[in-house]
């Protein structure tokens, strides 16, 4: 019983920690950190792909 409980807590902590990855990538590109964090909590693989593929808002416009 205790092992299952501790395993569940560890899984949740790791899941939340990993959700910071797409959020940081998106924030560096000028997008909402909080929005991508929430998205990655629910759909981590999709959020990670979208964060890397989304356009960089902070980059200078091409001349």
PyMOL Python script that loads the backbone (N, CA, C, O; Angstrom):
from pymol import cmd

cmd.read_pdbstr("""\
ATOM      1  N   UNK A   1       0.824  -1.205   0.000  1.00  0.00           N
ATOM      2  CA  UNK A   1       0.000   0.000   0.000  1.00  0.00           C
ATOM      3  C   UNK A   1       0.864   1.263   0.000  1.00  0.00           C
ATOM      4  O   UNK A   1       0.624   2.184  -0.781  1.00  0.00           O
ATOM      5  N   UNK A   2       1.865   1.301   0.875  1.00  0.00           N
ATOM      6  CA  UNK A   2       2.722   2.473   0.968  1.00  0.00           C
ATOM      7  C   UNK A   2       3.542   2.653  -0.313  1.00  0.00           C
ATOM      8  O   UNK A   2       3.754   3.780  -0.762  1.00  0.00           O
ATOM      9  N   UNK A   3       4.003   1.544  -0.898  1.00  0.00           N
ATOM     10  CA  UNK A   3       4.787   1.630  -2.123  1.00  0.00           C
ATOM     11  C   UNK A   3       3.978   2.200  -3.276  1.00  0.00           C
ATOM     12  O   UNK A   3       4.499   2.995  -4.059  1.00  0.00           O
ATOM     13  N   UNK A   4       2.729   1.813  -3.394  1.00  0.00           N
ATOM     14  CA  UNK A   4       1.860   2.343  -4.450  1.00  0.00           C
ATOM     15  C   UNK A   4       1.643   3.828  -4.258  1.00  0.00           C
ATOM     16  O   UNK A   4       1.658   4.593  -5.223  1.00  0.00           O
ATOM     17  N   UNK A   5       1.440   4.243  -3.009  1.00  0.00           N
ATOM     18  CA  UNK A   5       1.201   5.647  -2.708  1.00  0.00           C
ATOM     19  C   UNK A   5       2.433   6.486  -3.020  1.00  0.00           C
ATOM     20  O   UNK A   5       2.326   7.543  -3.643  1.00  0.00           O
ATOM     21  N   UNK A   6       3.602   6.018  -2.589  1.00  0.00           N
ATOM     22  CA  UNK A   6       4.836   6.751  -2.851  1.00  0.00           C
ATOM     23  C   UNK A   6       5.156   6.784  -4.348  1.00  0.00           C
ATOM     24  O   UNK A   6       5.649   7.789  -4.859  1.00  0.00           O
ATOM     25  N   UNK A   7       4.877   5.696  -5.037  1.00  0.00           N
ATOM     26  CA  UNK A   7       5.087   5.668  -6.483  1.00  0.00           C
ATOM     27  C   UNK A   7       4.191   6.666  -7.202  1.00  0.00           C
ATOM     28  O   UNK A   7       4.620   7.320  -8.152  1.00  0.00           O
ATOM     29  N   UNK A   8       2.964   6.780  -6.755  1.00  0.00           N
ATOM     30  CA  UNK A   8       2.032   7.748  -7.354  1.00  0.00           C
ATOM     31  C   UNK A   8       2.492   9.176  -7.111  1.00  0.00           C
ATOM     32  O   UNK A   8       2.435  10.009  -8.016  1.00  0.00           O
ATOM     33  N   UNK A   9       2.942   9.464  -5.914  1.00  0.00           N
ATOM     34  CA  UNK A   9       3.434  10.802  -5.587  1.00  0.00           C
ATOM     35  C   UNK A   9       4.673  11.115  -6.428  1.00  0.00           C
ATOM     36  O   UNK A   9       4.798  12.221  -6.954  1.00  0.00           O
ATOM     37  N   UNK A  10       5.579  10.162  -6.558  1.00  0.00           N
ATOM     38  CA  UNK A  10       6.789  10.356  -7.366  1.00  0.00           C
ATOM     39  C   UNK A  10       6.413  10.602  -8.820  1.00  0.00           C
ATOM     40  O   UNK A  10       7.002  11.467  -9.467  1.00  0.00           O
ATOM     41  N   UNK A  11       5.447   9.862  -9.345  1.00  0.00           N
ATOM     42  CA  UNK A  11       5.009  10.038 -10.725  1.00  0.00           C
ATOM     43  C   UNK A  11       4.451  11.437 -10.943  1.00  0.00           C
ATOM     44  O   UNK A  11       4.770  12.076 -11.945  1.00  0.00           O
ATOM     45  N   UNK A  12       3.636  11.917 -10.034  1.00  0.00           N
ATOM     46  CA  UNK A  12       3.041  13.249 -10.160  1.00  0.00           C
ATOM     47  C   UNK A  12       4.117  14.326 -10.101  1.00  0.00           C
ATOM     48  O   UNK A  12       4.076  15.282 -10.876  1.00  0.00           O
ATOM     49  N   UNK A  13       5.080  14.186  -9.193  1.00  0.00           N
ATOM     50  CA  UNK A  13       6.161  15.172  -9.088  1.00  0.00           C
ATOM     51  C   UNK A  13       6.984  15.199 -10.367  1.00  0.00           C
ATOM     52  O   UNK A  13       7.332  16.274 -10.856  1.00  0.00           O
ATOM     53  N   UNK A  14       7.298  14.032 -10.914  1.00  0.00           N
ATOM     54  CA  UNK A  14       8.071  13.962 -12.156  1.00  0.00           C
ATOM     55  C   UNK A  14       7.261  14.545 -13.314  1.00  0.00           C
ATOM     56  O   UNK A  14       7.810  15.265 -14.147  1.00  0.00           O
ATOM     57  N   UNK A  15       5.963  14.243 -13.375  1.00  0.00           N
ATOM     58  CA  UNK A  15       5.105  14.758 -14.456  1.00  0.00           C
ATOM     59  C   UNK A  15       5.067  16.284 -14.440  1.00  0.00           C
ATOM     60  O   UNK A  15       5.182  16.918 -15.488  1.00  0.00           O
ATOM     61  N   UNK A  16       4.908  16.870 -13.268  1.00  0.00           N
ATOM     62  CA  UNK A  16       4.871  18.329 -13.152  1.00  0.00           C
ATOM     63  C   UNK A  16       6.236  18.923 -13.496  1.00  0.00           C
ATOM     64  O   UNK A  16       6.308  19.953 -14.166  1.00  0.00           O
ATOM     65  N   UNK A  17       7.315  18.288 -13.048  1.00  0.00           N
ATOM     66  CA  UNK A  17       8.656  18.790 -13.352  1.00  0.00           C
ATOM     67  C   UNK A  17       8.926  18.756 -14.852  1.00  0.00           C
ATOM     68  O   UNK A  17       9.512  19.696 -15.389  1.00  0.00           O
ATOM     69  N   UNK A  18       8.518  17.710 -15.527  1.00  0.00           N
ATOM     70  CA  UNK A  18       8.726  17.595 -16.970  1.00  0.00           C
ATOM     71  C   UNK A  18       7.856  18.605 -17.715  1.00  0.00           C
ATOM     72  O   UNK A  18       8.229  19.034 -18.807  1.00  0.00           O
ATOM     73  N   UNK A  19       6.731  18.989 -17.170  1.00  0.00           N
ATOM     74  CA  UNK A  19       5.848  19.953 -17.826  1.00  0.00           C
ATOM     75  C   UNK A  19       6.488  21.333 -17.946  1.00  0.00           C
ATOM     76  O   UNK A  19       6.032  22.154 -18.742  1.00  0.00           O
ATOM     77  N   UNK A  20       7.539  21.601 -17.167  1.00  0.00           N
ATOM     78  CA  UNK A  20       8.233  22.877 -17.272  1.00  0.00           C
ATOM     79  C   UNK A  20       9.020  22.995 -18.575  1.00  0.00           C
ATOM     80  O   UNK A  20       9.271  24.108 -19.038  1.00  0.00           O
ATOM     81  N   UNK A  21       9.412  21.876 -19.174  1.00  0.00           N
ATOM     82  CA  UNK A  21      10.240  21.890 -20.383  1.00  0.00           C
ATOM     83  C   UNK A  21       9.579  22.645 -21.545  1.00  0.00           C
ATOM     84  O   UNK A  21      10.157  23.620 -22.025  1.00  0.00           O
ATOM     85  N   UNK A  22       8.381  22.231 -22.021  1.00  0.00           N
ATOM     86  CA  UNK A  22       7.751  22.991 -23.110  1.00  0.00           C
ATOM     87  C   UNK A  22       7.431  24.430 -22.713  1.00  0.00           C
ATOM     88  O   UNK A  22       7.481  25.330 -23.551  1.00  0.00           O
ATOM     89  N   UNK A  23       7.104  24.650 -21.448  1.00  0.00           N
ATOM     90  CA  UNK A  23       6.790  26.002 -20.995  1.00  0.00           C
ATOM     91  C   UNK A  23       8.010  26.913 -21.114  1.00  0.00           C
ATOM     92  O   UNK A  23       7.886  28.065 -21.529  1.00  0.00           O
ATOM     93  N   UNK A  24       9.171  26.408 -20.758  1.00  0.00           N
ATOM     94  CA  UNK A  24      10.397  27.218 -20.877  1.00  0.00           C
ATOM     95  C   UNK A  24      10.741  27.486 -22.328  1.00  0.00           C
ATOM     96  O   UNK A  24      11.144  28.596 -22.675  1.00  0.00           O
ATOM     97  N   UNK A  25      10.588  26.482 -23.183  1.00  0.00           N
ATOM     98  CA  UNK A  25      10.876  26.671 -24.610  1.00  0.00           C
ATOM     99  C   UNK A  25       9.962  27.741 -25.185  1.00  0.00           C
ATOM    100  O   UNK A  25      10.424  28.625 -25.907  1.00  0.00           O
ATOM    101  N   UNK A  26       8.677  27.673 -24.877  1.00  0.00           N
ATOM    102  CA  UNK A  26       7.717  28.647 -25.392  1.00  0.00           C
ATOM    103  C   UNK A  26       7.990  30.035 -24.826  1.00  0.00           C
ATOM    104  O   UNK A  26       7.885  31.025 -25.551  1.00  0.00           O
ATOM    105  N   UNK A  27       8.334  30.125 -23.561  1.00  0.00           N
ATOM    106  CA  UNK A  27       8.603  31.427 -22.950  1.00  0.00           C
ATOM    107  C   UNK A  27       9.824  32.088 -23.582  1.00  0.00           C
ATOM    108  O   UNK A  27       9.840  33.305 -23.769  1.00  0.00           O
ATOM    109  N   UNK A  28      10.838  31.306 -23.912  1.00  0.00           N
ATOM    110  CA  UNK A  28      12.018  31.867 -24.576  1.00  0.00           C
ATOM    111  C   UNK A  28      11.678  32.425 -25.951  1.00  0.00           C
ATOM    112  O   UNK A  28      12.370  33.308 -26.457  1.00  0.00           O
ATOM    113  N   UNK A  29      10.614  31.911 -26.552  1.00  0.00           N
ATOM    114  CA  UNK A  29      10.185  32.381 -27.870  1.00  0.00           C
ATOM    115  C   UNK A  29       9.142  33.484 -27.774  1.00  0.00           C
ATOM    116  O   UNK A  29       8.610  33.920 -28.795  1.00  0.00           O
ATOM    117  N   UNK A  30       8.842  33.941 -26.566  1.00  0.00           N
ATOM    118  CA  UNK A  30       7.925  35.053 -26.382  1.00  0.00           C
ATOM    119  C   UNK A  30       6.470  34.659 -26.241  1.00  0.00           C
ATOM    120  O   UNK A  30       5.595  35.515 -26.375  1.00  0.00           O
ATOM    121  N   UNK A  31       6.181  33.401 -25.977  1.00  0.00           N
ATOM    122  CA  UNK A  31       4.801  32.944 -25.814  1.00  0.00           C
ATOM    123  C   UNK A  31       4.492  32.753 -24.331  1.00  0.00           C
ATOM    124  O   UNK A  31       5.385  32.837 -23.489  1.00  0.00           O
ATOM    125  N   UNK A  32       3.244  32.500 -24.023  1.00  0.00           N
ATOM    126  CA  UNK A  32       2.781  32.380 -22.644  1.00  0.00           C
ATOM    127  C   UNK A  32       3.383  31.157 -21.952  1.00  0.00           C
ATOM    128  O   UNK A  32       3.173  30.021 -22.376  1.00  0.00           O
ATOM    129  N   UNK A  33       4.134  31.413 -20.881  1.00  0.00           N
ATOM    130  CA  UNK A  33       4.707  30.314 -20.097  1.00  0.00           C
ATOM    131  C   UNK A  33       3.602  29.516 -19.429  1.00  0.00           C
ATOM    132  O   UNK A  33       3.603  28.286 -19.470  1.00  0.00           O
ATOM    133  N   UNK A  34       2.656  30.219 -18.812  1.00  0.00           N
ATOM    134  CA  UNK A  34       1.586  29.554 -18.068  1.00  0.00           C
ATOM    135  C   UNK A  34       0.690  28.726 -18.984  1.00  0.00           C
ATOM    136  O   UNK A  34       0.298  27.614 -18.630  1.00  0.00           O
ATOM    137  N   UNK A  35       0.369  29.259 -20.150  1.00  0.00           N
ATOM    138  CA  UNK A  35      -0.475  28.528 -21.099  1.00  0.00           C
ATOM    139  C   UNK A  35       0.172  27.240 -21.564  1.00  0.00           C
ATOM    140  O   UNK A  35      -0.483  26.200 -21.626  1.00  0.00           O
ATOM    141  N   UNK A  36       1.452  27.300 -21.891  1.00  0.00           N
ATOM    142  CA  UNK A  36       2.148  26.095 -22.323  1.00  0.00           C
ATOM    143  C   UNK A  36       2.361  25.124 -21.167  1.00  0.00           C
ATOM    144  O   UNK A  36       2.385  23.911 -21.374  1.00  0.00           O
ATOM    145  N   UNK A  37       2.515  25.643 -19.959  1.00  0.00           N
ATOM    146  CA  UNK A  37       2.635  24.766 -18.795  1.00  0.00           C
ATOM    147  C   UNK A  37       1.353  23.974 -18.593  1.00  0.00           C
ATOM    148  O   UNK A  37       1.395  22.763 -18.376  1.00  0.00           O
ATOM    149  N   UNK A  38       0.212  24.654 -18.662  1.00  0.00           N
ATOM    150  CA  UNK A  38      -1.069  23.951 -18.515  1.00  0.00           C
ATOM    151  C   UNK A  38      -1.287  22.944 -19.640  1.00  0.00           C
ATOM    152  O   UNK A  38      -1.749  21.827 -19.407  1.00  0.00           O
ATOM    153  N   UNK A  39      -0.948  23.354 -20.867  1.00  0.00           N
ATOM    154  CA  UNK A  39      -1.081  22.444 -22.002  1.00  0.00           C
ATOM    155  C   UNK A  39      -0.201  21.221 -21.820  1.00  0.00           C
ATOM    156  O   UNK A  39      -0.626  20.103 -22.113  1.00  0.00           O
ATOM    157  N   UNK A  40       1.014  21.417 -21.344  1.00  0.00           N
ATOM    158  CA  UNK A  40       1.925  20.287 -21.204  1.00  0.00           C
ATOM    159  C   UNK A  40       1.562  19.378 -20.034  1.00  0.00           C
ATOM    160  O   UNK A  40       1.953  18.211 -20.020  1.00  0.00           O
ATOM    161  N   UNK A  41       0.827  19.888 -19.060  1.00  0.00           N
ATOM    162  CA  UNK A  41       0.344  19.013 -17.990  1.00  0.00           C
ATOM    163  C   UNK A  41      -0.652  17.990 -18.528  1.00  0.00           C
ATOM    164  O   UNK A  41      -0.723  16.863 -18.039  1.00  0.00           O
ATOM    165  N   UNK A  42      -1.419  18.393 -19.540  1.00  0.00           N
ATOM    166  CA  UNK A  42      -2.445  17.517 -20.093  1.00  0.00           C
ATOM    167  C   UNK A  42      -1.940  16.752 -21.306  1.00  0.00           C
ATOM    168  O   UNK A  42      -2.144  15.543 -21.411  1.00  0.00           O
ATOM    169  N   UNK A  43      -1.282  17.454 -22.222  1.00  0.00           N
ATOM    170  CA  UNK A  43      -0.819  16.850 -23.479  1.00  0.00           C
ATOM    171  C   UNK A  43       0.672  17.103 -23.658  1.00  0.00           C
ATOM    172  O   UNK A  43       1.066  17.869 -24.538  1.00  0.00           O
ATOM    173  N   UNK A  44       1.500  16.475 -22.842  1.00  0.00           N
ATOM    174  CA  UNK A  44       2.933  16.767 -22.865  1.00  0.00           C
ATOM    175  C   UNK A  44       3.578  16.592 -24.237  1.00  0.00           C
ATOM    176  O   UNK A  44       4.246  17.519 -24.696  1.00  0.00           O
ATOM    177  N   UNK A  45       3.416  15.452 -24.921  1.00  0.00           N
ATOM    178  CA  UNK A  45       4.119  15.305 -26.205  1.00  0.00           C
ATOM    179  C   UNK A  45       3.706  16.363 -27.229  1.00  0.00           C
ATOM    180  O   UNK A  45       4.553  16.905 -27.939  1.00  0.00           O
ATOM    181  N   UNK A  46       2.420  16.653 -27.304  1.00  0.00           N
ATOM    182  CA  UNK A  46       1.942  17.659 -28.251  1.00  0.00           C
ATOM    183  C   UNK A  46       2.461  19.044 -27.874  1.00  0.00           C
ATOM    184  O   UNK A  46       2.858  19.810 -28.752  1.00  0.00           O
ATOM    185  N   UNK A  47       2.464  19.377 -26.593  1.00  0.00           N
ATOM    186  CA  UNK A  47       2.944  20.682 -26.149  1.00  0.00           C
ATOM    187  C   UNK A  47       4.423  20.851 -26.461  1.00  0.00           C
ATOM    188  O   UNK A  47       4.852  21.941 -26.838  1.00  0.00           O
ATOM    189  N   UNK A  48       5.202  19.798 -26.310  1.00  0.00           N
ATOM    190  CA  UNK A  48       6.627  19.872 -26.604  1.00  0.00           C
ATOM    191  C   UNK A  48       6.869  20.104 -28.090  1.00  0.00           C
ATOM    192  O   UNK A  48       7.711  20.920 -28.465  1.00  0.00           O
ATOM    193  N   UNK A  49       6.144  19.400 -28.920  1.00  0.00           N
ATOM    194  CA  UNK A  49       6.286  19.559 -30.373  1.00  0.00           C
ATOM    195  C   UNK A  49       5.863  20.960 -30.791  1.00  0.00           C
ATOM    196  O   UNK A  49       6.563  21.613 -31.564  1.00  0.00           O
ATOM    197  N   UNK A  50       4.727  21.424 -30.291  1.00  0.00           N
ATOM    198  CA  UNK A  50       4.234  22.747 -30.652  1.00  0.00           C
ATOM    199  C   UNK A  50       5.196  23.830 -30.160  1.00  0.00           C
ATOM    200  O   UNK A  50       5.434  24.806 -30.872  1.00  0.00           O
ATOM    201  N   UNK A  51       5.747  23.676 -28.970  1.00  0.00           N
ATOM    202  CA  UNK A  51       6.661  24.681 -28.426  1.00  0.00           C
ATOM    203  C   UNK A  51       7.902  24.821 -29.303  1.00  0.00           C
ATOM    204  O   UNK A  51       8.410  25.929 -29.476  1.00  0.00           O
ATOM    205  N   UNK A  52       8.393  23.724 -29.854  1.00  0.00           N
ATOM    206  CA  UNK A  52       9.568  23.805 -30.713  1.00  0.00           C
ATOM    207  C   UNK A  52       9.223  24.286 -32.125  1.00  0.00           C
ATOM    208  O   UNK A  52      10.081  24.851 -32.804  1.00  0.00           O
ATOM    209  N   UNK A  53       8.003  24.077 -32.573  1.00  0.00           N
ATOM    210  CA  UNK A  53       7.635  24.458 -33.938  1.00  0.00           C
ATOM    211  C   UNK A  53       7.043  25.861 -34.052  1.00  0.00           C
ATOM    212  O   UNK A  53       7.021  26.426 -35.146  1.00  0.00           O
ATOM    213  N   UNK A  54       6.572  26.427 -32.964  1.00  0.00           N
ATOM    214  CA  UNK A  54       5.936  27.740 -32.997  1.00  0.00           C
ATOM    215  C   UNK A  54       6.976  28.812 -33.342  1.00  0.00           C
ATOM    216  O   UNK A  54       8.158  28.683 -33.022  1.00  0.00           O
ATOM    217  N   UNK A  55       6.505  29.867 -33.999  1.00  0.00           N
ATOM    218  CA  UNK A  55       7.399  30.948 -34.417  1.00  0.00           C
ATOM    219  C   UNK A  55       7.935  31.709 -33.206  1.00  0.00           C
ATOM    220  O   UNK A  55       7.269  31.827 -32.178  1.00  0.00           O
ATOM    221  N   UNK A  56       9.141  32.216 -33.355  1.00  0.00           N
ATOM    222  CA  UNK A  56       9.798  32.985 -32.308  1.00  0.00           C
ATOM    223  C   UNK A  56       9.347  34.441 -32.396  1.00  0.00           C
ATOM    224  O   UNK A  56       9.656  35.129 -33.370  1.00  0.00           O
ATOM    225  N   UNK A  57       8.616  34.916 -31.380  1.00  0.00           N
ATOM    226  CA  UNK A  57       8.132  36.300 -31.351  1.00  0.00           C
ATOM    227  C   UNK A  57       9.238  37.287 -31.012  1.00  0.00           C
ATOM    228  O   UNK A  57       9.117  38.473 -31.319  1.00  0.00           O
ATOM    229  N   UNK A  58      10.308  36.826 -30.389  1.00  0.00           N
ATOM    230  CA  UNK A  58      11.368  37.718 -29.947  1.00  0.00           C
ATOM    231  C   UNK A  58      12.427  37.938 -31.023  1.00  0.00           C
ATOM    232  O   UNK A  58      13.253  38.841 -30.896  1.00  0.00           O
ATOM    233  N   UNK A  59      12.415  37.133 -32.071  1.00  0.00           N
ATOM    234  CA  UNK A  59      13.412  37.277 -33.142  1.00  0.00           C
ATOM    235  C   UNK A  59      13.073  38.495 -33.994  1.00  0.00           C
ATOM    236  O   UNK A  59      11.899  38.801 -34.202  1.00  0.00           O
ATOM    237  N   UNK A  60      14.097  39.191 -34.488  1.00  0.00           N
ATOM    238  CA  UNK A  60      13.827  40.323 -35.369  1.00  0.00           C
ATOM    239  C   UNK A  60      13.186  39.863 -36.675  1.00  0.00           C
ATOM    240  O   UNK A  60      13.479  38.781 -37.183  1.00  0.00           O
ATOM    241  N   UNK A  61      12.322  40.692 -37.196  1.00  0.00           N
ATOM    242  CA  UNK A  61      11.621  40.356 -38.449  1.00  0.00           C
ATOM    243  C   UNK A  61      12.629  40.290 -39.599  1.00  0.00           C
ATOM    244  O   UNK A  61      13.552  41.102 -39.665  1.00  0.00           O
ATOM    245  N   UNK A  62      12.454  39.330 -40.500  1.00  0.00           N
ATOM    246  CA  UNK A  62      13.373  39.265 -41.640  1.00  0.00           C
ATOM    247  C   UNK A  62      13.212  40.500 -42.530  1.00  0.00           C
ATOM    248  O   UNK A  62      12.103  40.982 -42.757  1.00  0.00           O
ATOM    249  N   UNK A  63      14.312  40.982 -43.011  1.00  0.00           N
ATOM    250  CA  UNK A  63      14.285  42.198 -43.829  1.00  0.00           C
ATOM    251  C   UNK A  63      13.962  41.904 -45.269  1.00  0.00           C
ATOM    252  O   UNK A  63      13.901  42.822 -46.087  1.00  0.00           O
TER     253      UNK A  63
END
""", "prot")
cmd.dss("prot")
cmd.show_as("cartoon", "prot")
cmd.util.cbc("prot")
cmd.orient("prot")
